[in-house]
Amino acid sequence: MRQEILDGERGDRRWRTFGELVADAAARFGDRPAVVDDGRTLSYRELGDEVRRAAGAMLAHGVGVGDRVALWAPNSWAWIVAALGAQSVGAALVPLNTRYKGPEVAHILDRARPRVLVVADGFLGNDYLRMLAAENVSVPCTVRLDGAREGALGWDGFLAESVTPDDVMTQVDGDCISDVLFTSGTTGRPKGALTTHAQNLRGYYDFSRLAGFRDGDRHAIVNPFFHAFGYKAGSLSALMHGMTIYPHAVLDPEVLLDQVDREDIEVLPGPPTLYATLLADPRLRERDLSSLRLAITGAASVPARCSSAGCSRSSGSSA
């Protein structure tokens, strides 16, 4: 995002909806890399095209303004595209914890009643479709990111049936529900919290400025997208500033540290345990981590010093 916009005009007022944010970013940032994941790089223009394709496919499969789309998958470029595609045509996103088992997901799907469920079947060895079958869960359209399987379309097959989304996208406004995030259920069954496009755009634009996001930052996101930390404070906020997103499906310290060194990552959020894990890595000093500028943490107390074996460096100075 141009510095004069960050310092002057309220950026969140440029967009009423997530769809407008994506289109605006595609127009302004063009060939700048938006997402780098698993050997694939999507520019902002390409991300805009992929989101439009997903939006058209959502419409072709019966999704419209006010419907829900559930997403049961780890961090990836496809998660971002599927989520924004659904939201662009007025559907509310229902992210599902990738560690959930069948009964937990069945409860949420029964409450949310999504028109489409997108899954990354097989993640961490979990057979999500078999879990759903065991719970007698039925969704009008199930899409498997990893390819078609009995009872589920593959992602490419889902995209093959599409319509032009423009007319429906213009019907979406800031008061439309953008997502339903379910609570953890520590005091009872999980309950869905509803927020609108306008609420998220205002809140997370302010968050991103206060946190110190900069135009074009390179942002590694290990925090899961099914949580607001990874999805809203992470990818959504990054798109507002033309940042490059590096999603991580799981925390692998070696992979993450190598990426920080190789790609000059500047922003790395996570809970305190993430930084403690990285500081304890035996090959930490072999990498050049000087590009890291910003760490954002929460969810637990930050220790004054890392207590991991072999680590005596201050957690504050490392961040």
N, C-alpha and C positions, 0 to 999 in steps of 0.2 A: 504494500500500500504506500503511495507517495507520502513523503514526510509532511507535506503541507496539509494533507488530509488528516494524518495522525495528530498534528498539532493544532489544527483549526476545526474544520467541519466535522461534526459528529459522524463517525463512520457508520454506526449502526443505523443511522437515519437514511443512509443510501439504499437500504434494503428493507423491504417489508417482510420478505420470506426467505427461506433457505434457497429456494430456486433462484430468486433474484441475486442472492449472494454469489451463487455458482456462475450465473451468466455474467455478472459484473466482473468477477475474478478472471473468467476466461477472456473477456474483452480487454482487460487492463494488463494482465500478466502474460497472456499469450503462450509463448514457447518456454517460459520459465517452468522448471520441473515442479509439479505439485505433489506427486507421490512417487517414492522409490521403494519398490517391494519385490523381493524374490526375483531379481534380475529384470524386472520390468519398470520402466520409467514412464509416467503419464505427465505430460505437460498440462498446464492449466486449460489450454484449449482442448486437449484430448480428454481431460477429465470432464469438461463441460459436455463434450459429445457423448461420452459414456453415460453420464447421468441422464441426458435426454433420451438415449436408447432405453435405459432402464425405466424411465418414467413412461415412455410409450408402451413398453411391455407390461408394466403394472396396469395401465389402463386396459390393455387388450385382455388381461386376465381378470378383469372385474373389479379392480381397485379404483376407488374414487374418493372424492372429498369426504372426510369423516370416517373412512374405513381405517383398519389397522393392518400393519405389516410387521410380523415378528421376524427377528434375525438372531439365529443361534450359531454364532461363528466367532472365531478369534480375529484379532486385528489383522487387516489386510486391505489392499486397494479395493478388492471386491466388496468388503463390508462398507466402505465409504460410498462406493457407487450405488449399491443396493439401497442403503439408507437414504441418501439424497434423492435417488430416483423416486422412492415412495413418497418422501416428504414434498417433492416438487409438485405432485399432483394432489396434495391435500391429505394424504394418509398419515396417520400417526405411527411413528416407529415404536416397536416394543422390543427392546434389546433383552436377550436372554443370557444369563450367566453360563459360560461354557463348562463350568464344573457341575451344573445342575444335573440331576438324574430325572428319570421319567416322571415320577410323581410330582416333583417340584415344577417341572415345565407344564405338566398336564393342568395343574391348578391355575397357572398364569394364562395358558391358552384358553381355558374354560372361561376365565374372567374377561379376557381381551377379545376373544373371538376374531382372530385375524382372517383376512381374505387370502393372504399369502404368507407362507412360512419359508424363509430361506435358511438353509443349514449347510455347515461344513462338516458333512458326515465323516466320521472316522478320526476327528481331532482328538489327540491324546489317547487313541485307541478306543474311543467311545462310538458305539453304533447308535447314533441318535435316532435313526428311523426305526430301529428295532425297539428302542425304549418307548417311542411314541405308540407303536403298534401294541405293545404290552399294556399300555394304559387306555387303549381304545380311543386314542385321540384322532380326530379327523379335521383336516383343514382343507378348504376348497382347492387350494393349489399349493403343493410343496415343491420347492426348488432346491436342488442339490448342487452346490458350487463345484463339486468334484466330478460332475458328470451324471448322466441319467442313471436311475436305478428303478426297479419296479416300484411304482407308486409315487415316483418323484421325477420331475423334469430335470434335465441338466441346465446349467446357466445359459449355455449357448442356445439350447432349444427354447428356453424361456424367452430369450431376446429375439428369437426368430419370428415370433408373433408379436407385432407391434403396431401402434397407431401414432399419429402425430399428436403430441401432448399439449401444443400451444394453447388451444382453447380452454382446456381444463386448468392449466397453470395460471391463467389470468383470473380464474375464480378463487384462487387461494389468496388469503390475506393474512395480516399479522395476527389476527385473533384466532386463526385455525390452530388446533392442537398439533404440535410438531412431534411430540413423543409422550409415551407413558412408561416411566421407569418404576419398576416394582421395588418395594422396600425389601430388606433382607429377611423379614419375618421373625426377628428376635423376640418380639412381644406378641406374636400371633401369626396368622397367615399373612403372606405378603400382600401389600396394598399398592395399587397403582397411583403414582403421582403424575398429574397432567400439567404440562406447560405448553405455552404457545410459541409460535415463531417469534413474535415481537419480544416476548419476555426473554427468550434465549439470546436473541441478537443484541438486545440492550445489555443484559447482564454479563454476557461473556465478552462483548466488546470492551466494556469497562474493566472486567477482570484482566483481559489480555494487555491492556495499557498499563494497569497498575502492576502487573507481574513483570513488565518490561519487555514484551515481545517487540521485535523489530522487523522492519520490511526485509523479506527475503531470508530470514533466519532458517537454519537447517535444524529440524526438530525431530528427535528420536522419541517415539511413543511406545513405552512398554506397558503403561497403565491400560487395562483392558477397555475396549470400546463399549462393552456392555455397561460400564460405569461412567458417571458424568465426568470423572477425572480424565479418562482417556478420550471420551467421545466429545464432550462440550469444551472443557478446559483444554483439551488436546486438539483433535482434528478440526472441529468447528472454528475454534479461535485461530488456529493456524491459517485456515483459508481466508480469514478476514485480512490477513497481513501478507498474503502472497508468500507464505513460508513453504518450505519443502518438508513433507511429512515422510518419516521413515518408520513404518509400523512394525512392531515385533509381536508375533503370536505368543511367545513365551520368553521368559528371561533366561538368556544364555550369556553369562558374563563375558566369555571369550568372544562371542559374535558381536556383542554390543561394544566392547572396548575396541575391537578391531575396526568397527564401523566409525566410532568417534574419531579414531586416528586417521582412517582412510578418507572419510567424507567431511572432515572438519565440522562435526556436529557442534552446534552452539547452545541448544536448549535440550535439557534432559530432566524431565520431571519423574517423580516416583516417591514411594514411601521411604522412610529412613532405612529400612532393611535393604532396599535396592543399593543405596550408596555404600552401606556397610559391606554388602556382598562384593561390590566392585573394588572397594579399598582392600579387601582381603585377597583379591586375585593375585597369585604368585607372579604373574607376568605384568603386573600393573605398570611398573617402572620402565618397561620396554616400549610402551606406547607414548606417543605425543598427544597429550590431552589438553594442550594449551588453547585449543579452539573453544572449549566449554566456557560459556559466559554466564549461563542462567540455570539454576536448579530450583525446582518448585516442589515442595514436599508437604506432607500432612498425614493424617490418620494415626499418628503415634508421636510420642515425645522424641525429639531429636537428641541423641546422646552427645555430650560434650566431646567425647573421644570414642573412636571405634573400638569395640571390645573384642573383635574377631581375632583369632590367633594370628600372630605375625603382623598385626596392623597397629601402628602407633600414631598414625597421622590424624590430625584434627579433621573431623567431618566438616566443620565450617570452612576451613581453608580449602578442602578438596572440592567443595561445591562452587 
